[in-house]
Amino acid sequence: MALGFITNLLIARALLDSGGPGAYATATILISILASLPFADLGLGAGVVNATADWSVGRASLVTFRRSIIRTLVVLLASALAIATVSVLLLVTEAWGNLFGGFVQASDQQIVATVVGIGLGVSVPLGVGMRVLQGLQLVRVTLLCALAGAVCQLITVVVLAATSSSSLWYPLTALLNLLLANLLCSLFAIRSVRRVARDLLGTSGTHGETVWSHYGFLTAALPNLITLLGVAVSLQYDRVILAHVSNVGSVAEYSFLAQFVTPITSVVTMASLNLWGQYRRNAQTSLALFKRDVLLFLGVGAVAALAACILALALVRQVTGGAIELNPLSLLAAGSFMLAWAASRPATMFLSSPRGLWVQAICMVISAPVNISLTIALGGIVGAAGAYLASGFCVLIFTALLPSAYVLMHGTRRPDDSAISQAEAGQAARA
């Protein structure tokens, strides 16, 4: 988090010094293309996490696990090709500018946008490694891979700033960070899978009944895809909406605050990833444990949000040289969003069964249009504050409160699909 924070501040200072708020806003919008990554895997990541977690404890067969990985990779390679093709078409038709509210009009800017889009496509199949590590509860390894990518980006940004390079190089440093981290995750995932396979060799779980439908498209990928699409459209593209309904100052203010918000939400999300495997691995998931996790993440989120807002207020003048003014309402809205995001993590990780994933998808189907409508309405009135207020409200209601209420009402049984339970019973009967 610290490296990402320092890197983002260096990017902000270098771009504001060289090109002002306009150059900074354009660069951050180009970087926002990478925000498409969460749904670019078509929601198949959820099935990979579940299949890996179940296989690692012997609840799913090695055949099922391999089939899940192979089918996912085939689909994601097609997704990568489609993303790259669309990026090239946008370049050929010079449509990037229309997509981003006129911010990406120059030919060199559109070329950078295309490179970032193609790089996004390449990163999609590489992202499977992170999902496998998550299922194996090896999030610490993904953190180390992310650290390596962040270090590489920081070094590159320092070199660019020292040589007064063009502002268009900075979005490419974020792409470099992403590709390196995903590549390392894939390499470590292959190594970890081989180790777990040796440990399971000869156990009943390795040769047990396969339940492919439990990790298939309708039961895992589709609801997860709907959820990720909703998150990306309603949360990740706020600055794009602001580019259409507000002005450069609002986009710059939102982007500056995002340098403090994004590290907090990213670290909170990474810290919660192990909960998915823990909830799924345990034969009996305790509601007391879930309540403890909610209180823990609320406490951590409150402290982190307060620290981020204080730090943003203290550094805005030094970093931007007075080019950006922070609205107190924007600070309050950004802090509320961070707190709501932290509160939503335990329920998101608990609801990993097919039914739970569909609950999240339904909530997001309602949340996305509400969020977009509020962002358009409030963003046109109070700028960046409106975008953060809209996101914070929708995350609180549709990602934190409603899913948590569902867990409390229906979470007395472990978050497993009945198909897995039936498979376990069949294996026990044959043993």
HELIX and SHEET records of a PDB file:
HELIX    1   1 ALA A    2  ILE A   31  1                                  30    
HELIX    2   2 SER A   32  SER A   36  5                                   5    
HELIX    3   3 LEU A   37  ALA A   40  1                                   4    
HELIX    4   4 LEU A   44  SER A   56  1                                  13    
HELIX    5   5 LEU A   62  VAL A   92  1                                  31    
HELIX    6   6 TRP A   96  LEU A   99  1                                   4    
HELIX    7   7 SER A  107  LEU A  126  1                                  20    
HELIX    8   8 VAL A  128  GLY A  135  1                                   8    
HELIX    9   9 VAL A  139  ALA A  162  1                                  24    
HELIX   10  10 SER A  167  TRP A  169  5                                   3    
HELIX   11  11 TYR A  170  LEU A  200  1                                  31    
HELIX   12  12 SER A  204  HIS A  207  5                                   4    
HELIX   13  13 TRP A  212  TYR A  215  5                                   4    
HELIX   14  14 PHE A  217  ALA A  221  3                                   5    
HELIX   15  15 LEU A  222  VAL A  231  1                                  10    
HELIX   16  16 ALA A  232  GLN A  236  3                                   5    
HELIX   17  17 ASP A  238  VAL A  245  1                                   8    
HELIX   18  18 VAL A  248  ARG A  281  1                                  34    
HELIX   19  19 LEU A  287  THR A  320  1                                  34    
HELIX   20  20 PRO A  328  PHE A  350  1                                  23    
HELIX   21  21 PRO A  354  VAL A  382  1                                  29    
HELIX   22  22 ALA A  384  CYS A  394  1                                  11    
HELIX   23  23 VAL A  395  LEU A  401  3                                   7    
HELIX   24  24 LEU A  402  HIS A  410  1                                   9    
HELIX   25  25 SER A  418  ARG A  430  1                                  13    
END                                                                             
